[in-house]
Amino acid sequence: MTAPWEQWLQISNSPEFTMTERTLSVWHRHQIELTKLNTAWSTVAVRQYNGIISGIGGSVRTASGYIRDFRIDVPGTYPYDGPRAYAVGWNPGSMHTYEGSELCLWRPGQWSPRHTLAYAVGKAFTWIHKHDVYIFTNLWPGKGQAH
């Protein structure tokens, strides 16, 4: 049986995860992002002001039954600077995390403006499922990168 995070990795070339549309403004980019988010992840909550997305929140039920809440903060300099994901209400420990409860979805410099917020949610989803495996095996599944 394939783990949920492995399934996501197999379909991660989804059109919702890459920005291929030509955008006319920051507001236009965010409207396209909102459509992609709603298509890929209909259960996430999106925080926006005047059509500009500033945050995303959601929950993941892991294979072991835990419900893990997360939030993604979208900087004002998005899409040139990537969003940052955080554990909410649970401690992810130090494996593949940055300061505090920030999840390491990518290393500095790996974010690209061609990625979308739907992609960031998928990465958070995958990270949480990998963390669930790590809790029980003490091994991080899949590829890992040095921090």
Protein Blocks (a to p, Z undefined) as FASTA:
>chain_A
ZZfklmmmmmmmgfklpcfbdcfbfklmmmmmmmmmmmmmmmbccddeehiafbdcdddd
dfkopacdddddddfkbckbccddddehiaebjnopaehjaccfbcehkacfkbcfklmm
mmmmmmmmmmmmmmmnopaehjdddZZ
